[in-house]
C-alpha cells in the first residue's frame, strides 16, 4: 500500500474545507424561509390531527 503525504492534487476535484460565506441578505432570507416552512409543517400536523379527531368523533373511517 502506498503512503500518501502532502496536499491532494487539485485536478482530482475533491475540495475540502469550509464553503464560502453567504451574503448576509441571502442568509437572512434562507433563515426566514426555513422558519415559515417549519410553521407550515406544524400547522398542517395540527390540522391533520383535528380532522382525524373530528372523523373519529363522527364515526367515520379515516382515509
N, C-alpha and C positions, 0 to 999 in steps of 0.2 A: 504494500500500500504506500502510496506516495504522500509525503507530508507537505501540506500547503502552508505557506507563510506569506505575510505581507498583504497588500491590498488586492481585492478582487479585480479582475480585468474589467474595464469599463465597457468593453464591447459585449460582455456577456448579458447585459441588460438587467442585471439584478441591482436594484437600488435599495439601500438600507438607510435608516435614519429617520428623522422627523420629516413629515410632509411640510411643505411651505405653509406659513400662516395665512389664514383667510383675511380678507378685508373686514374691518370692524362692522361695517354695514351689512355685509353678507352674513357674517356670523350672527348678528342680532336677528336678521330675518329668519335664518335657519332655526334659531332657538325659539322664536315666536311661533313659527310653523309647527315645530315639534310640540310645543305646549298646546296649540289648537288641536292637533291630531290626537294627543292624549286625552284632552277634554271630550272630543268627539267619541272616542272609544268608550270612555266612561259613560257618556250619555247613552250610547247605543246599548251597552250592557244593562244599564238600569231600565231602559225602555223594554228590552227583551224580557227582563225579569218581571216587569209589571204586566206585560202581555201574557206571559206564561202563568202568572198568578191569577189573572182575570179568567183565562181559559180553564184553569183548574177549578176556580170558584163556580163557573157556569157549567162545569161538567163536560166540556169539550176536550177532545184529544188534541195535543199539540202536533204540529206538522213535522 
